[in-house]
Amino acid sequence: MGIDLSGCDLEAAFLASSNLSSGNLSGANLTNANPNDTILTNASLFEANLTDATVLGVTWSNTTCPDGTDSSASSPLTCRGHGRGL
């Protein structure tokens, strides 16, 4: 929780079932990553690249999406359609 992975190259990283709540993944490269079932409550994915990432079962709550929108502004809570790869 609260980890700073901003700008990291996490290409093809296996992050399934991780708790990344309050984490900073701004500008991270998550191309082909697997964050299935990951908790992203209060996390920032601003300008992150999720091209071809698998994002099934992710908990999006007050998450800053790659395009800067808040996941809580949509129903259901999601960042789908709000950034590269989503």
PDB file with one MODEL, atoms N, CA, C and O in Angstrom:
MODEL        1
ATOM      1  N   MET A   1       0.831  -1.179   0.000  1.00  0.00           N
ATOM      2  CA  MET A   1       0.000   0.000   0.000  1.00  0.00           C
ATOM      3  C   MET A   1       0.878   1.246   0.000  1.00  0.00           C
ATOM      4  O   MET A   1       1.863   1.335   0.733  1.00  0.00           O
ATOM      5  N   GLY A   2       0.495   2.208  -0.843  1.00  0.00           N
ATOM      6  CA  GLY A   2       1.208   3.473  -0.886  1.00  0.00           C
ATOM      7  C   GLY A   2       2.539   3.414  -1.615  1.00  0.00           C
ATOM      8  O   GLY A   2       3.343   4.338  -1.492  1.00  0.00           O
ATOM      9  N   ILE A   3       2.790   2.371  -2.359  1.00  0.00           N
ATOM     10  CA  ILE A   3       4.062   2.206  -3.070  1.00  0.00           C
ATOM     11  C   ILE A   3       4.202   3.232  -4.191  1.00  0.00           C
ATOM     12  O   ILE A   3       3.210   3.600  -4.820  1.00  0.00           O
ATOM     13  N   ASP A   4       5.408   3.689  -4.443  1.00  0.00           N
ATOM     14  CA  ASP A   4       5.664   4.632  -5.531  1.00  0.00           C
ATOM     15  C   ASP A   4       6.371   3.898  -6.663  1.00  0.00           C
ATOM     16  O   ASP A   4       7.562   3.597  -6.588  1.00  0.00           O
ATOM     17  N   LEU A   5       5.602   3.619  -7.715  1.00  0.00           N
ATOM     18  CA  LEU A   5       6.144   2.959  -8.904  1.00  0.00           C
ATOM     19  C   LEU A   5       6.057   3.894 -10.104  1.00  0.00           C
ATOM     20  O   LEU A   5       6.036   3.444 -11.250  1.00  0.00           O
ATOM     21  N   SER A   6       6.006   5.183  -9.838  1.00  0.00           N
ATOM     22  CA  SER A   6       5.862   6.154 -10.921  1.00  0.00           C
ATOM     23  C   SER A   6       7.033   6.059 -11.887  1.00  0.00           C
ATOM     24  O   SER A   6       8.195   6.023 -11.483  1.00  0.00           O
ATOM     25  N   GLY A   7       6.697   6.018 -13.180  1.00  0.00           N
ATOM     26  CA  GLY A   7       7.711   5.969 -14.220  1.00  0.00           C
ATOM     27  C   GLY A   7       8.426   4.639 -14.369  1.00  0.00           C
ATOM     28  O   GLY A   7       9.329   4.522 -15.197  1.00  0.00           O
ATOM     29  N   CYS A   8       8.053   3.642 -13.596  1.00  0.00           N
ATOM     30  CA  CYS A   8       8.724   2.331 -13.669  1.00  0.00           C
ATOM     31  C   CYS A   8       8.323   1.568 -14.921  1.00  0.00           C
ATOM     32  O   CYS A   8       7.216   1.729 -15.435  1.00  0.00           O
ATOM     33  N   ASP A   9       9.229   0.743 -15.400  1.00  0.00           N
ATOM     34  CA  ASP A   9       8.940  -0.147 -16.512  1.00  0.00           C
ATOM     35  C   ASP A   9       8.461  -1.468 -15.919  1.00  0.00           C
ATOM     36  O   ASP A   9       9.256  -2.279 -15.444  1.00  0.00           O
ATOM     37  N   LEU A  10       7.138  -1.666 -15.955  1.00  0.00           N
ATOM     38  CA  LEU A  10       6.531  -2.865 -15.401  1.00  0.00           C
ATOM     39  C   LEU A  10       5.943  -3.726 -16.518  1.00  0.00           C
ATOM     40  O   LEU A  10       4.949  -4.425 -16.324  1.00  0.00           O
ATOM     41  N   GLU A  11       6.578  -3.661 -17.690  1.00  0.00           N
ATOM     42  CA  GLU A  11       6.091  -4.417 -18.837  1.00  0.00           C
ATOM     43  C   GLU A  11       6.042  -5.901 -18.494  1.00  0.00           C
ATOM     44  O   GLU A  11       7.018  -6.475 -18.011  1.00  0.00           O
ATOM     45  N   ALA A  12       4.883  -6.511 -18.755  1.00  0.00           N
ATOM     46  CA  ALA A  12       4.629  -7.937 -18.518  1.00  0.00           C
ATOM     47  C   ALA A  12       4.726  -8.332 -17.041  1.00  0.00           C
ATOM     48  O   ALA A  12       4.882  -9.513 -16.729  1.00  0.00           O
ATOM     49  N   ALA A  13       4.637  -7.367 -16.140  1.00  0.00           N
ATOM     50  CA  ALA A  13       4.712  -7.681 -14.711  1.00  0.00           C
ATOM     51  C   ALA A  13       3.476  -8.452 -14.257  1.00  0.00           C
ATOM     52  O   ALA A  13       2.363  -8.169 -14.699  1.00  0.00           O
ATOM     53  N   PHE A  14       3.677  -9.416 -13.385  1.00  0.00           N
ATOM     54  CA  PHE A  14       2.573 -10.178 -12.798  1.00  0.00           C
ATOM     55  C   PHE A  14       2.215  -9.512 -11.474  1.00  0.00           C
ATOM     56  O   PHE A  14       2.914  -9.672 -10.474  1.00  0.00           O
ATOM     57  N   LEU A  15       1.115  -8.766 -11.485  1.00  0.00           N
ATOM     58  CA  LEU A  15       0.692  -8.016 -10.306  1.00  0.00           C
ATOM     59  C   LEU A  15      -0.639  -8.527  -9.766  1.00  0.00           C
ATOM     60  O   LEU A  15      -1.254  -7.878  -8.919  1.00  0.00           O
ATOM     61  N   ALA A  16      -1.087  -9.679 -10.247  1.00  0.00           N
ATOM     62  CA  ALA A  16      -2.398 -10.210  -9.879  1.00  0.00           C
ATOM     63  C   ALA A  16      -2.555 -10.312  -8.366  1.00  0.00           C
ATOM     64  O   ALA A  16      -1.643 -10.721  -7.648  1.00  0.00           O
ATOM     65  N   SER A  17      -3.739  -9.929  -7.909  1.00  0.00           N
ATOM     66  CA  SER A  17      -4.125  -9.989  -6.494  1.00  0.00           C
ATOM     67  C   SER A  17      -3.261  -9.122  -5.595  1.00  0.00           C
ATOM     68  O   SER A  17      -3.134  -9.397  -4.402  1.00  0.00           O
ATOM     69  N   SER A  18      -2.660  -8.063  -6.163  1.00  0.00           N
ATOM     70  CA  SER A  18      -1.843  -7.143  -5.372  1.00  0.00           C
ATOM     71  C   SER A  18      -2.713  -6.076  -4.727  1.00  0.00           C
ATOM     72  O   SER A  18      -3.796  -5.766  -5.224  1.00  0.00           O
ATOM     73  N   ASN A  19      -2.245  -5.523  -3.636  1.00  0.00           N
ATOM     74  CA  ASN A  19      -2.900  -4.384  -3.015  1.00  0.00           C
ATOM     75  C   ASN A  19      -2.040  -3.162  -3.307  1.00  0.00           C
ATOM     76  O   ASN A  19      -1.048  -2.911  -2.622  1.00  0.00           O
ATOM     77  N   LEU A  20      -2.427  -2.405  -4.329  1.00  0.00           N
ATOM     78  CA  LEU A  20      -1.688  -1.195  -4.712  1.00  0.00           C
ATOM     79  C   LEU A  20      -2.470   0.048  -4.321  1.00  0.00           C
ATOM     80  O   LEU A  20      -2.298   1.107  -4.924  1.00  0.00           O
ATOM     81  N   SER A  21      -3.333  -0.076  -3.311  1.00  0.00           N
ATOM     82  CA  SER A  21      -4.118   1.073  -2.877  1.00  0.00           C
ATOM     83  C   SER A  21      -3.194   2.200  -2.436  1.00  0.00           C
ATOM     84  O   SER A  21      -2.167   1.977  -1.795  1.00  0.00           O
ATOM     85  N   SER A  22      -3.587   3.408  -2.794  1.00  0.00           N
ATOM     86  CA  SER A  22      -2.826   4.639  -2.522  1.00  0.00           C
ATOM     87  C   SER A  22      -1.456   4.636  -3.194  1.00  0.00           C
ATOM     88  O   SER A  22      -0.592   5.443  -2.850  1.00  0.00           O
ATOM     89  N   GLY A  23      -1.258   3.741  -4.141  1.00  0.00           N
ATOM     90  CA  GLY A  23       0.012   3.682  -4.857  1.00  0.00           C
ATOM     91  C   GLY A  23       0.098   4.711  -5.975  1.00  0.00           C
ATOM     92  O   GLY A  23      -0.920   5.175  -6.488  1.00  0.00           O
ATOM     93  N   ASN A  24       1.308   5.057  -6.341  1.00  0.00           N
ATOM     94  CA  ASN A  24       1.548   5.992  -7.443  1.00  0.00           C
ATOM     95  C   ASN A  24       2.182   5.217  -8.589  1.00  0.00           C
ATOM     96  O   ASN A  24       3.346   4.819  -8.529  1.00  0.00           O
ATOM     97  N   LEU A  25       1.375   5.010  -9.644  1.00  0.00           N
ATOM     98  CA  LEU A  25       1.855   4.332 -10.841  1.00  0.00           C
ATOM     99  C   LEU A  25       1.831   5.299 -12.023  1.00  0.00           C
ATOM    100  O   LEU A  25       1.763   4.878 -13.178  1.00  0.00           O
ATOM    101  N   SER A  26       1.888   6.578 -11.730  1.00  0.00           N
ATOM    102  CA  SER A  26       1.851   7.610 -12.764  1.00  0.00           C
ATOM    103  C   SER A  26       3.000   7.425 -13.743  1.00  0.00           C
ATOM    104  O   SER A  26       4.159   7.305 -13.345  1.00  0.00           O
ATOM    105  N   GLY A  27       2.664   7.404 -15.032  1.00  0.00           N
ATOM    106  CA  GLY A  27       3.679   7.280 -16.066  1.00  0.00           C
ATOM    107  C   GLY A  27       4.335   5.920 -16.160  1.00  0.00           C
ATOM    108  O   GLY A  27       5.301   5.756 -16.905  1.00  0.00           O
ATOM    109  N   ALA A  28       3.833   4.934 -15.421  1.00  0.00           N
ATOM    110  CA  ALA A  28       4.422   3.592 -15.462  1.00  0.00           C
ATOM    111  C   ALA A  28       4.064   2.893 -16.767  1.00  0.00           C
ATOM    112  O   ALA A  28       2.996   3.124 -17.334  1.00  0.00           O
ATOM    113  N   ASN A  29       4.957   2.048 -17.231  1.00  0.00           N
ATOM    114  CA  ASN A  29       4.704   1.229 -18.411  1.00  0.00           C
ATOM    115  C   ASN A  29       4.185  -0.122 -17.933  1.00  0.00           C
ATOM    116  O   ASN A  29       4.944  -0.942 -17.417  1.00  0.00           O
ATOM    117  N   LEU A  30       2.880  -0.347 -18.111  1.00  0.00           N
ATOM    118  CA  LEU A  30       2.245  -1.592 -17.708  1.00  0.00           C
ATOM    119  C   LEU A  30       1.801  -2.400 -18.927  1.00  0.00           C
ATOM    120  O   LEU A  30       0.859  -3.189 -18.848  1.00  0.00           O
ATOM    121  N   THR A  31       2.490  -2.194 -20.057  1.00  0.00           N
ATOM    122  CA  THR A  31       2.181  -2.925 -21.280  1.00  0.00           C
ATOM    123  C   THR A  31       2.273  -4.428 -21.017  1.00  0.00           C
ATOM    124  O   THR A  31       3.267  -4.910 -20.472  1.00  0.00           O
ATOM    125  N   ASN A  32       1.235  -5.161 -21.406  1.00  0.00           N
ATOM    126  CA  ASN A  32       1.176  -6.617 -21.231  1.00  0.00           C
ATOM    127  C   ASN A  32       1.232  -7.075 -19.776  1.00  0.00           C
ATOM    128  O   ASN A  32       1.481  -8.252 -19.517  1.00  0.00           O
ATOM    129  N   ALA A  33       1.009  -6.178 -18.829  1.00  0.00           N
ATOM    130  CA  ALA A  33       1.028  -6.554 -17.415  1.00  0.00           C
ATOM    131  C   ALA A  33      -0.253  -7.296 -17.043  1.00  0.00           C
ATOM    132  O   ALA A  33      -1.245  -7.248 -17.771  1.00  0.00           O
ATOM    133  N   ASN A  34      -0.221  -7.974 -15.918  1.00  0.00           N
ATOM    134  CA  ASN A  34      -1.380  -8.696 -15.418  1.00  0.00           C
ATOM    135  C   ASN A  34      -1.707  -8.195 -14.011  1.00  0.00           C
ATOM    136  O   ASN A  34      -1.233  -8.756 -13.023  1.00  0.00           O
ATOM    137  N   PRO A  35      -2.530  -7.122 -13.920  1.00  0.00           N
ATOM    138  CA  PRO A  35      -2.979  -6.667 -12.605  1.00  0.00           C
ATOM    139  C   PRO A  35      -4.376  -7.196 -12.250  1.00  0.00           C
ATOM    140  O   PRO A  35      -5.129  -6.516 -11.553  1.00  0.00           O
ATOM    141  N   ASN A  36      -4.733  -8.409 -12.724  1.00  0.00           N
ATOM    142  CA  ASN A  36      -6.046  -8.975 -12.406  1.00  0.00           C
ATOM    143  C   ASN A  36      -6.280  -9.024 -10.900  1.00  0.00           C
ATOM    144  O   ASN A  36      -5.382  -9.361 -10.129  1.00  0.00           O
ATOM    145  N   ASP A  37      -7.502  -8.681 -10.497  1.00  0.00           N
ATOM    146  CA  ASP A  37      -7.928  -8.742  -9.090  1.00  0.00           C
ATOM    147  C   ASP A  37      -7.080  -7.850  -8.173  1.00  0.00           C
ATOM    148  O   ASP A  37      -6.986  -8.104  -6.972  1.00  0.00           O
ATOM    149  N   THR A  38      -6.471  -6.818  -8.734  1.00  0.00           N
ATOM    150  CA  THR A  38      -5.645  -5.898  -7.961  1.00  0.00           C
ATOM    151  C   THR A  38      -6.506  -4.795  -7.352  1.00  0.00           C
ATOM    152  O   THR A  38      -7.474  -4.353  -7.971  1.00  0.00           O
ATOM    153  N   ILE A  39      -6.168  -4.357  -6.166  1.00  0.00           N
ATOM    154  CA  ILE A  39      -6.872  -3.255  -5.508  1.00  0.00           C
ATOM    155  C   ILE A  39      -6.146  -1.958  -5.848  1.00  0.00           C
ATOM    156  O   ILE A  39      -4.976  -1.777  -5.509  1.00  0.00           O
ATOM    157  N   LEU A  40      -6.862  -1.057  -6.527  1.00  0.00           N
ATOM    158  CA  LEU A  40      -6.283   0.235  -6.935  1.00  0.00           C
ATOM    159  C   LEU A  40      -7.028   1.407  -6.292  1.00  0.00           C
ATOM    160  O   LEU A  40      -7.064   2.499  -6.859  1.00  0.00           O
ATOM    161  N   THR A  41      -7.611   1.195  -5.133  1.00  0.00           N
ATOM    162  CA  THR A  41      -8.314   2.252  -4.417  1.00  0.00           C
ATOM    163  C   THR A  41      -7.353   3.390  -4.090  1.00  0.00           C
ATOM    164  O   THR A  41      -6.285   3.169  -3.521  1.00  0.00           O
ATOM    165  N   ASN A  42      -7.744   4.611  -4.454  1.00  0.00           N
ATOM    166  CA  ASN A  42      -6.954   5.833  -4.211  1.00  0.00           C
ATOM    167  C   ASN A  42      -5.592   5.829  -4.896  1.00  0.00           C
ATOM    168  O   ASN A  42      -4.718   6.615  -4.529  1.00  0.00           O
ATOM    169  N   ALA A  43      -5.398   4.963  -5.881  1.00  0.00           N
ATOM    170  CA  ALA A  43      -4.122   4.909  -6.611  1.00  0.00           C
ATOM    171  C   ALA A  43      -4.144   5.877  -7.793  1.00  0.00           C
ATOM    172  O   ALA A  43      -5.211   6.299  -8.240  1.00  0.00           O
ATOM    173  N   SER A  44      -2.966   6.221  -8.289  1.00  0.00           N
ATOM    174  CA  SER A  44      -2.851   7.077  -9.469  1.00  0.00           C
ATOM    175  C   SER A  44      -2.197   6.317 -10.609  1.00  0.00           C
ATOM    176  O   SER A  44      -1.084   5.804 -10.492  1.00  0.00           O
ATOM    177  N   LEU A  45      -2.937   6.262 -11.728  1.00  0.00           N
ATOM    178  CA  LEU A  45      -2.416   5.671 -12.959  1.00  0.00           C
ATOM    179  C   LEU A  45      -2.247   6.751 -14.018  1.00  0.00           C
ATOM    180  O   LEU A  45      -2.187   6.449 -15.209  1.00  0.00           O
ATOM    181  N   PHE A  46      -2.171   8.010 -13.592  1.00  0.00           N
ATOM    182  CA  PHE A  46      -2.094   9.133 -14.523  1.00  0.00           C
ATOM    183  C   PHE A  46      -0.947   8.928 -15.516  1.00  0.00           C
ATOM    184  O   PHE A  46       0.207   8.745 -15.129  1.00  0.00           O
ATOM    185  N   GLU A  47      -1.294   8.965 -16.803  1.00  0.00           N
ATOM    186  CA  GLU A  47      -0.360   8.797 -17.920  1.00  0.00           C
ATOM    187  C   GLU A  47       0.344   7.441 -17.942  1.00  0.00           C
ATOM    188  O   GLU A  47       1.380   7.299 -18.591  1.00  0.00           O
ATOM    189  N   ALA A  48      -0.200   6.449 -17.244  1.00  0.00           N
ATOM    190  CA  ALA A  48       0.341   5.087 -17.318  1.00  0.00           C
ATOM    191  C   ALA A  48      -0.088   4.448 -18.632  1.00  0.00           C
ATOM    192  O   ALA A  48      -1.141   4.780 -19.177  1.00  0.00           O
ATOM    193  N   ASN A  49       0.727   3.536 -19.135  1.00  0.00           N
ATOM    194  CA  ASN A  49       0.424   2.824 -20.374  1.00  0.00           C
ATOM    195  C   ASN A  49       0.006   1.399 -20.024  1.00  0.00           C
ATOM    196  O   ASN A  49       0.816   0.606 -19.545  1.00  0.00           O
ATOM    197  N   LEU A  50      -1.270   1.079 -20.270  1.00  0.00           N
ATOM    198  CA  LEU A  50      -1.791  -0.252 -19.985  1.00  0.00           C
ATOM    199  C   LEU A  50      -2.145  -1.012 -21.265  1.00  0.00           C
ATOM    200  O   LEU A  50      -3.036  -1.861 -21.258  1.00  0.00           O
ATOM    201  N   THR A  51      -1.450  -0.709 -22.360  1.00  0.00           N
ATOM    202  CA  THR A  51      -1.703  -1.380 -23.627  1.00  0.00           C
ATOM    203  C   THR A  51      -1.538  -2.883 -23.466  1.00  0.00           C
ATOM    204  O   THR A  51      -0.504  -3.360 -22.997  1.00  0.00           O
ATOM    205  N   ASP A  52      -2.561  -3.620 -23.859  1.00  0.00           N
ATOM    206  CA  ASP A  52      -2.587  -5.081 -23.790  1.00  0.00           C
ATOM    207  C   ASP A  52      -2.465  -5.639 -22.370  1.00  0.00           C
ATOM    208  O   ASP A  52      -2.143  -6.814 -22.195  1.00  0.00           O
ATOM    209  N   ALA A  53      -2.718  -4.810 -21.360  1.00  0.00           N
ATOM    210  CA  ALA A  53      -2.741  -5.300 -19.979  1.00  0.00           C
ATOM    211  C   ALA A  53      -4.057  -6.020 -19.733  1.00  0.00           C
ATOM    212  O   ALA A  53      -5.071  -5.691 -20.349  1.00  0.00           O
ATOM    213  N   THR A  54      -4.049  -6.989 -18.847  1.00  0.00           N
ATOM    214  CA  THR A  54      -5.250  -7.718 -18.470  1.00  0.00           C
ATOM    215  C   THR A  54      -5.750  -7.110 -17.167  1.00  0.00           C
ATOM    216  O   THR A  54      -5.069  -7.187 -16.144  1.00  0.00           O
ATOM    217  N   VAL A  55      -6.924  -6.513 -17.198  1.00  0.00           N
ATOM    218  CA  VAL A  55      -7.415  -5.793 -16.011  1.00  0.00           C
ATOM    219  C   VAL A  55      -8.791  -6.318 -15.579  1.00  0.00           C
ATOM    220  O   VAL A  55      -9.746  -5.549 -15.463  1.00  0.00           O
ATOM    221  N   LEU A  56      -8.883  -7.612 -15.346  1.00  0.00           N
ATOM    222  CA  LEU A  56     -10.135  -8.229 -14.915  1.00  0.00           C
ATOM    223  C   LEU A  56     -10.226  -8.242 -13.390  1.00  0.00           C
ATOM    224  O   LEU A  56      -9.245  -8.543 -12.710  1.00  0.00           O
ATOM    225  N   GLY A  57     -11.390  -7.918 -12.859  1.00  0.00           N
ATOM    226  CA  GLY A  57     -11.609  -7.980 -11.421  1.00  0.00           C
ATOM    227  C   GLY A  57     -10.874  -6.926 -10.618  1.00  0.00           C
ATOM    228  O   GLY A  57     -10.725  -7.074  -9.405  1.00  0.00           O
ATOM    229  N   VAL A  58     -10.410  -5.862 -11.265  1.00  0.00           N
ATOM    230  CA  VAL A  58      -9.685  -4.790 -10.571  1.00  0.00           C
ATOM    231  C   VAL A  58     -10.657  -3.960  -9.737  1.00  0.00           C
ATOM    232  O   VAL A  58     -11.766  -3.671 -10.187  1.00  0.00           O
ATOM    233  N   THR A  59     -10.257  -3.580  -8.541  1.00  0.00           N
ATOM    234  CA  THR A  59     -11.056  -2.693  -7.705  1.00  0.00           C
ATOM    235  C   THR A  59     -10.651  -1.268  -8.008  1.00  0.00           C
ATOM    236  O   THR A  59      -9.565  -0.822  -7.639  1.00  0.00           O
ATOM    237  N   TRP A  60     -11.555  -0.543  -8.699  1.00  0.00           N
ATOM    238  CA  TRP A  60     -11.330   0.860  -9.053  1.00  0.00           C
ATOM    239  C   TRP A  60     -12.177   1.702  -8.114  1.00  0.00           C
ATOM    240  O   TRP A  60     -13.400   1.702  -8.258  1.00  0.00           O
ATOM    241  N   SER A  61     -11.617   2.391  -7.197  1.00  0.00           N
ATOM    242  CA  SER A  61     -12.364   3.274  -6.309  1.00  0.00           C
ATOM    243  C   SER A  61     -11.509   4.507  -6.032  1.00  0.00           C
ATOM    244  O   SER A  61     -10.454   4.425  -5.403  1.00  0.00           O
ATOM    245  N   ASN A  62     -11.986   5.642  -6.515  1.00  0.00           N
ATOM    246  CA  ASN A  62     -11.239   6.892  -6.383  1.00  0.00           C
ATOM    247  C   ASN A  62      -9.846   6.767  -6.994  1.00  0.00           C
ATOM    248  O   ASN A  62      -8.879   7.344  -6.496  1.00  0.00           O
ATOM    249  N   THR A  63      -9.763   6.002  -8.081  1.00  0.00           N
ATOM    250  CA  THR A  63      -8.508   5.797  -8.799  1.00  0.00           C
ATOM    251  C   THR A  63      -8.361   6.876  -9.860  1.00  0.00           C
ATOM    252  O   THR A  63      -9.312   7.159 -10.588  1.00  0.00           O
ATOM    253  N   THR A  64      -7.183   7.482  -9.958  1.00  0.00           N
ATOM    254  CA  THR A  64      -6.924   8.429 -11.032  1.00  0.00           C
ATOM    255  C   THR A  64      -6.552   7.625 -12.266  1.00  0.00           C
ATOM    256  O   THR A  64      -5.535   6.932 -12.295  1.00  0.00           O
ATOM    257  N   CYS A  65      -7.407   7.734 -13.294  1.00  0.00           N
ATOM    258  CA  CYS A  65      -7.214   6.988 -14.536  1.00  0.00           C
ATOM    259  C   CYS A  65      -6.076   7.600 -15.351  1.00  0.00           C
ATOM    260  O   CYS A  65      -5.673   8.733 -15.087  1.00  0.00           O
ATOM    261  N   PRO A  66      -5.549   6.865 -16.344  1.00  0.00           N
ATOM    262  CA  PRO A  66      -4.454   7.394 -17.157  1.00  0.00           C
ATOM    263  C   PRO A  66      -4.744   8.743 -17.816  1.00  0.00           C
ATOM    264  O   PRO A  66      -3.824   9.531 -18.033  1.00  0.00           O
ATOM    265  N   ASP A  67      -6.012   9.017 -18.138  1.00  0.00           N
ATOM    266  CA  ASP A  67      -6.334  10.301 -18.758  1.00  0.00           C
ATOM    267  C   ASP A  67      -6.640  11.399 -17.738  1.00  0.00           C
ATOM    268  O   ASP A  67      -7.012  12.508 -18.120  1.00  0.00           O
ATOM    269  N   GLY A  68      -6.489  11.103 -16.456  1.00  0.00           N
ATOM    270  CA  GLY A  68      -6.682  12.093 -15.398  1.00  0.00           C
ATOM    271  C   GLY A  68      -8.070  12.108 -14.788  1.00  0.00           C
ATOM    272  O   GLY A  68      -8.300  12.819 -13.810  1.00  0.00           O
ATOM    273  N   THR A  69      -9.019  11.329 -15.350  1.00  0.00           N
ATOM    274  CA  THR A  69     -10.349  11.271 -14.758  1.00  0.00           C
ATOM    275  C   THR A  69     -10.335  10.393 -13.515  1.00  0.00           C
ATOM    276  O   THR A  69      -9.415   9.603 -13.305  1.00  0.00           O
ATOM    277  N   ASP A  70     -11.368  10.544 -12.697  1.00  0.00           N
ATOM    278  CA  ASP A  70     -11.506   9.759 -11.473  1.00  0.00           C
ATOM    279  C   ASP A  70     -12.437   8.579 -11.750  1.00  0.00           C
ATOM    280  O   ASP A  70     -13.532   8.766 -12.279  1.00  0.00           O
ATOM    281  N   SER A  71     -12.015   7.386 -11.402  1.00  0.00           N
ATOM    282  CA  SER A  71     -12.827   6.190 -11.645  1.00  0.00           C
ATOM    283  C   SER A  71     -14.172   6.268 -10.942  1.00  0.00           C
ATOM    284  O   SER A  71     -15.134   5.640 -11.383  1.00  0.00           O
ATOM    285  N   SER A  72     -14.257   7.020  -9.867  1.00  0.00           N
ATOM    286  CA  SER A  72     -15.503   7.138  -9.114  1.00  0.00           C
ATOM    287  C   SER A  72     -16.540   7.978  -9.838  1.00  0.00           C
ATOM    288  O   SER A  72     -17.695   8.040  -9.418  1.00  0.00           O
ATOM    289  N   ALA A  73     -16.128   8.634 -10.942  1.00  0.00           N
ATOM    290  CA  ALA A  73     -17.063   9.452 -11.707  1.00  0.00           C
ATOM    291  C   ALA A  73     -17.896   8.605 -12.664  1.00  0.00           C
ATOM    292  O   ALA A  73     -18.830   9.120 -13.278  1.00  0.00           O
ATOM    293  N   SER A  74     -17.581   7.325 -12.803  1.00  0.00           N
ATOM    294  CA  SER A  74     -18.336   6.463 -13.711  1.00  0.00           C
ATOM    295  C   SER A  74     -19.079   5.395 -12.921  1.00  0.00           C
ATOM    296  O   SER A  74     -18.748   5.096 -11.773  1.00  0.00           O
ATOM    297  N   SER A  75     -20.077   4.839 -13.560  1.00  0.00           N
ATOM    298  CA  SER A  75     -20.833   3.771 -12.928  1.00  0.00           C
ATOM    299  C   SER A  75     -20.967   2.638 -13.939  1.00  0.00           C
ATOM    300  O   SER A  75     -21.589   2.835 -14.982  1.00  0.00           O
ATOM    301  N   PRO A  76     -20.416   1.475 -13.673  1.00  0.00           N
ATOM    302  CA  PRO A  76     -19.718   1.095 -12.445  1.00  0.00           C
ATOM    303  C   PRO A  76     -18.356   1.780 -12.347  1.00  0.00           C
ATOM    304  O   PRO A  76     -17.855   2.332 -13.327  1.00  0.00           O
ATOM    305  N   LEU A  77     -17.769   1.738 -11.165  1.00  0.00           N
ATOM    306  CA  LEU A  77     -16.466   2.357 -10.948  1.00  0.00           C
ATOM    307  C   LEU A  77     -15.435   1.664 -11.821  1.00  0.00           C
ATOM    308  O   LEU A  77     -15.203   0.464 -11.680  1.00  0.00           O
ATOM    309  N   THR A  78     -14.816   2.416 -12.723  1.00  0.00           N
ATOM    310  CA  THR A  78     -13.839   1.817 -13.633  1.00  0.00           C
ATOM    311  C   THR A  78     -13.000   2.891 -14.316  1.00  0.00           C
ATOM    312  O   THR A  78     -13.370   4.065 -14.353  1.00  0.00           O
ATOM    313  N   CYS A  79     -11.875   2.468 -14.849  1.00  0.00           N
ATOM    314  CA  CYS A  79     -11.057   3.339 -15.704  1.00  0.00           C
ATOM    315  C   CYS A  79     -11.144   2.883 -17.155  1.00  0.00           C
ATOM    316  O   CYS A  79     -10.466   3.442 -18.017  1.00  0.00           O
ATOM    317  N   ARG A  80     -11.965   1.881 -17.437  1.00  0.00           N
ATOM    318  CA  ARG A  80     -12.107   1.384 -18.808  1.00  0.00           C
ATOM    319  C   ARG A  80     -12.504   2.535 -19.734  1.00  0.00           C
ATOM    320  O   ARG A  80     -13.442   3.282 -19.458  1.00  0.00           O
ATOM    321  N   GLY A  81     -11.764   2.657 -20.843  1.00  0.00           N
ATOM    322  CA  GLY A  81     -12.016   3.718 -21.799  1.00  0.00           C
ATOM    323  C   GLY A  81     -11.370   5.043 -21.437  1.00  0.00           C
ATOM    324  O   GLY A  81     -11.584   6.047 -22.116  1.00  0.00           O
ATOM    325  N   HIS A  82     -10.575   5.051 -20.364  1.00  0.00           N
ATOM    326  CA  HIS A  82      -9.953   6.289 -19.899  1.00  0.00           C
ATOM    327  C   HIS A  82      -8.438   6.235 -19.927  1.00  0.00           C
ATOM    328  O   HIS A  82      -7.776   6.715 -19.007  1.00  0.00           O
ATOM    329  N   GLY A  83      -7.888   5.649 -20.984  1.00  0.00           N
ATOM    330  CA  GLY A  83      -6.436   5.625 -21.123  1.00  0.00           C
ATOM    331  C   GLY A  83      -5.965   4.549 -22.070  1.00  0.00           C
ATOM    332  O   GLY A  83      -6.734   3.676 -22.472  1.00  0.00           O
ATOM    333  N   ARG A  84      -4.702   4.616 -22.424  1.00  0.00           N
ATOM    334  CA  ARG A  84      -4.119   3.644 -23.352  1.00  0.00           C
ATOM    335  C   ARG A  84      -4.275   2.227 -22.809  1.00  0.00           C
ATOM    336  O   ARG A  84      -3.830   1.901 -21.708  1.00  0.00           O
ATOM    337  N   GLY A  85      -4.914   1.413 -23.614  1.00  0.00           N
ATOM    338  CA  GLY A  85      -5.067  -0.001 -23.275  1.00  0.00           C
ATOM    339  C   GLY A  85      -6.276  -0.325 -22.434  1.00  0.00           C
ATOM    340  O   GLY A  85      -6.508  -1.494 -22.125  1.00  0.00           O
ATOM    341  N   LEU A  86      -7.050   0.662 -22.055  1.00  0.00           N
ATOM    342  CA  LEU A  86      -8.213   0.367 -21.205  1.00  0.00           C
ATOM    343  C   LEU A  86      -9.500   0.468 -21.971  1.00  0.00           C
ATOM    344  O   LEU A  86     -10.573   0.251 -21.408  1.00  0.00           O
TER     345      LEU A  86
ENDMDL
END
